[in-house]
């Protein structure tokens, strides 16, 4: 890639997975609007991250970042675990070939049929409250799943929402997960003791794991490690109450830059820091879980769309594209644009507002510095391999969905 380098095997220094020439070739041969993904880059990133982590750390791809079947199959072939948050995601990873302990199931509002499917798959369920435990106990008693019988109580993870000691906000998009404020997720740390007493009555399940997830798109390894230290401290408290934890899920939050020139997450420093945390906590002999989604998938994708028309309005220049928030919702949610360039277009850059085709003034993808564009020109948005189309308002106004294409190696 022009202007990019590789650190530990992963491409760095560019926010575009494809060159301008490749983008033009894809648009010509496949049409627009579309998403394009590099499966070989996904494989490279997975292996690069795994290589710098201690052997006791498991990588569980956050399926919500990008549930494309080909991407899930590639990660599955690499031995990835999967973090699922719906019955639909459970079905997708099952189709990709994953089951059992490699599948985690989380979410603050799990439906009965979703819990039943998770039990049938042998997934490790992350409980968010006593209601989850009550329903799982009842399902096990009725014969759903294989746990809770002669093999002993079913192992369950508990999500705990930290009271303090977590940070979020250096991602450029403010608080996304919520830090340590009020949350719909998990059991509040200050209520953990009474919760564990209440949970002790269940016969067919046992809390054997912990999940703490308090940040999103964090590019500062020290901040992530500080949050992980908080998770281990909560785990130590649970252990002191007699719980034998076999895993602690540190969540995701591994960030990527959404503009040229911003710093990358130092994954080597993250790996070294996690190794130090394990050494500092000899009481814990189980596995740690990381749930990267954005870091693994974001940089492998681009979104390609052509300009439909351009409008000058009261001192502002609007560039209306084939797609907007019906294809990419993140800029509206976070106020942070995807990086963009116009392949093959030269000229002095000036501020231009990227708008979509929807009949809504909310349909904006940001204001960026770009050459003066005209109808028919191609635009490429980078870092869209994660939280792209499946996060968007895809059915609003019934526009046709964009195509998704997967590639290996250079594109001619």
PyMOL commands that set and color helices and strands:
alter all, ss='L'
color gray80, all
select helices_A, chain A and resi 20-30+39-52+63-65+69-77+87-96+100-102+112-121+130-141+189-199+221-240+267-280+294-300+330-334+389-391+396-398
alter helices_A, ss='H'
color red, helices_A
select strands_A, chain A and resi 5-7+10-12+34-38+57-62+81-84+103-105+124-127+154-161+187-188+205-211+247-249+287-290+301-313+316-321+340-341+349-355+364-371+378-382+403-407
alter strands_A, ss='S'
color yellow, strands_A
deselect
rebuild
show_as cartoon
